[in-house]
Amino acid sequence: MGILYVVGTPIGNLEDITYRAVRILKEVDFICAEDTRVSIKLLNHLNIKKQLISYHDHSTRKITDSIIERIVCGENCAVITDAGMPCISDPGEELVKLAHKNNITIQVIPGASAVISALAISGQDTALFSFEGFLSTSKKQRIDHLLNASTKPNTLIFYEAPHKLLRTLQDLLEFLGDRSISVCHELTKIHESVLLTTISEAINYYEKNTIKGEFVLVVEGKKEEKQPQITLDEAKLLVEELIQDGAKRTEACKIIAEKTGFHKAELYK
């Protein structure tokens, strides 16, 4: 029986890899990578020549089974991702689950993590946090996700691509309110930056500046609010009256939230 190694790789700067990770990548029989075109650059940098198998969201069950079979038959495999720790919001998660089902030994080779790196330099509370990953492109799933996140008191961490950044910031403002946010950009790379600001100010900034590179958004959790002077049921009736008068649901919730002190997301839910 072989071993499945979960190996952390750099999130930007190629120097951010451990001695142990390099040794394991040299010793294994083959490597599973999310995008072999990306991973080959790292392996060439490290002068490592190994068989690379493309393993991603669209890999067939046949490919997955063949990987597991090779490990069961005694070969050692390393699973890596394009950047950082694999198997977290990453296709390697399924490989790890199947390895457990087949009683395969799994060893972790820890490395860089964009989530923890961003949190560490964000300036936000770090004791309790929730990794939220990417928001869905589906409107319903996106709203459900944001409504759920809006009530959490712990710091929220989101991933976002440059072409979706503004939309996500606008949605965060709409459903979470104008909270403190740390926009962490291009971590460990030449143009690394952290913008500690508010969500509304971040929108204003990125509307005027070029958006390139990858982003990690670290958002303040929900703070305890003063109790409104009216009940939630009474506020709900006010929302319904506005809707009956022709207002859109989101606009009605926003207006009543401002008047009563209830959060918009709470009224919308």
HUKA-V435217 format. One record per residue. N is the residue number from 1. SS is DSSP state (h for helix, s for strand, l for the rest). PSI is psi in degrees with one decimal (999 if undefined). Layout:
n=<N	N>
ss=<SS	SS>
psi=<PSI	PSI>
This chain:
n=<1	2	3	4	5	6	7	8	9	10	11	12	13	14	15	16	17	18	19	20	21	22	23	24	25	26	27	28	29	30	31	32	33	34	35	36	37	38	39	40	41	42	43	44	45	46	47	48	49	50	51	52	53	54	55	56	57	58	59	60	61	62	63	64	65	66	67	68	69	70	71	72	73	74	75	76	77	78	79	80	81	82	83	84	85	86	87	88	89	90	91	92	93	94	95	96	97	98	99	100	101	102	103	104	105	106	107	108	109	110	111	112	113	114	115	116	117	118	119	120	121	122	123	124	125	126	127	128	129	130	131	132	133	134	135	136	137	138	139	140	141	142	143	144	145	146	147	148	149	150	151	152	153	154	155	156	157	158	159	160	161	162	163	164	165	166	167	168	169	170	171	172	173	174	175	176	177	178	179	180	181	182	183	184	185	186	187	188	189	190	191	192	193	194	195	196	197	198	199	200	201	202	203	204	205	206	207	208	209	210	211	212	213	214	215	216	217	218	219	220	221	222	223	224	225	226	227	228	229	230	231	232	233	234	235	236	237	238	239	240	241	242	243	244	245	246	247	248	249	250	251	252	253	254	255	256	257	258	259	260	261	262	263	264	265	266	267	268	269>
ss=<l	l	s	s	s	s	s	l	s	l	l	l	l	l	l	l	l	l	h	h	h	h	h	h	h	h	h	l	l	s	s	s	s	l	l	h	h	h	h	h	h	h	h	h	h	l	l	l	l	l	s	s	s	s	l	l	l	l	l	l	h	h	h	h	h	h	h	h	h	h	h	h	l	l	l	l	s	s	s	s	l	l	l	s	l	l	l	l	l	l	l	h	h	h	h	h	h	h	h	h	h	l	l	l	s	s	s	s	s	l	l	l	l	h	h	h	h	h	h	h	h	h	l	l	l	l	l	l	s	s	s	s	s	l	l	l	l	l	h	h	h	h	h	h	h	h	h	h	h	h	l	l	l	l	s	s	s	s	s	s	s	h	h	h	h	h	h	h	h	h	h	h	h	h	h	h	l	l	l	s	s	s	s	s	s	l	l	l	l	l	l	l	s	s	s	s	s	s	h	h	h	h	h	h	h	h	h	h	l	l	l	l	l	s	s	s	s	s	s	l	l	l	l	l	l	l	l	l	l	l	l	h	h	h	h	h	h	h	h	h	h	h	h	h	l	l	l	l	h	h	h	h	h	h	h	h	h	h	h	h	l	l	l	h	h	h	h	h	l>
psi=<128.9	-170.5	141.7	118.2	126.3	106.8	122.6	137.9	168.4	150.6	-3.1	-70.4	119.8	-12.4	-14.1	60.7	143.5	158.8	-41.0	-41.2	-42.9	-43.7	-45.6	-42.4	-29.4	-30.4	-27.8	163.3	-34.1	164.1	132.0	127.3	144.2	-47.4	106.7	-27.4	-32.9	-46.5	-31.4	-28.9	-42.1	-45.8	-38.4	-39.3	-35.2	-0.2	45.4	126.9	104.5	157.7	127.9	128.0	127.1	120.3	110.1	-172.9	-28.0	9.9	139.8	162.0	-30.0	-42.3	-44.8	-47.0	-36.3	-35.3	-48.2	-41.5	-40.6	-39.5	-43.4	-34.3	1.9	-5.1	147.0	138.6	140.1	133.7	128.4	167.2	178.1	-34.7	132.2	-154.5	126.0	167.6	11.6	112.0	46.6	146.7	-27.0	-17.2	-43.3	-37.0	-41.2	-42.3	-43.6	-33.7	-40.7	-43.5	-28.0	13.1	33.5	136.6	131.4	128.6	139.1	134.5	91.6	150.3	-159.7	146.2	123.4	-35.9	-54.6	-38.3	-44.3	-44.1	-40.8	-32.6	10.5	-31.0	3.1	170.5	135.0	-6.8	-44.2	128.1	160.2	121.1	116.0	-9.6	-148.3	142.5	144.8	152.9	-14.6	126.9	-46.2	-48.2	-36.6	-46.1	-44.4	-42.7	-46.9	-37.7	-41.5	-43.8	-29.3	-22.6	-5.6	132.3	-14.9	160.8	137.9	136.6	123.0	148.3	147.3	144.8	155.1	-39.2	-10.5	-1.0	-50.9	-43.7	-42.5	-42.3	-40.8	-39.3	-38.2	-41.2	-42.1	-42.1	-23.3	-19.0	177.7	77.7	169.5	141.0	143.4	115.3	104.6	124.6	131.1	51.0	134.1	0.9	177.1	-41.5	31.7	138.4	156.5	121.3	106.7	112.8	-159.3	164.0	-42.8	-38.4	-33.1	-40.5	-46.8	-40.4	-48.5	-11.9	-22.2	-8.6	151.2	136.4	111.6	160.5	-178.8	147.7	144.0	124.4	120.6	111.7	137.6	139.9	172.3	129.3	153.2	129.3	155.2	143.3	131.6	159.6	-16.2	165.5	165.3	-37.9	-38.4	-39.7	-37.7	-41.2	-37.9	-39.1	-45.9	-35.5	-42.1	-39.9	-41.1	-28.0	-0.2	-1.5	149.0	154.8	-47.3	-37.7	-39.8	-42.5	-38.7	-45.1	-47.4	-33.1	-43.4	-32.5	-31.7	-22.2	-10.5	151.3	144.4	-44.1	-35.7	-42.6	-39.7	-41.9	999>
